[in-house]
């Protein structure tokens, strides 16, 4: 796993890369773009995973 994402109660999509040194700027830009796209696609829907990971719980707080 190189990272994860979550949705906060207000709907904001947040993400974190665990090993930023192993990921280049192009990959970070692509992840940011996809997070924005996901946010637009999800809209007002709230996503709560059935089996939450520690990283997802931390990001969603």
C-alpha positions, 0 to 999 in steps of 0.5 A: 500500500502506498497510501489511502483516501477517505471522505470527511463528514462534510464530504471532503475527499482527503488522501495521504501517500505513506511513502512520498519519496517513492512517488514522483511529482507526476504521480502526486499530481495525478492522485490530486486530479483523481481525488478532485474527480472523485469528489465531483462524482460522489457529490453529496453522497457520503461513503463509509467503508464497512471495514475501516482501516486505521489510515481511513479513520485518521483521515476521515476525522 
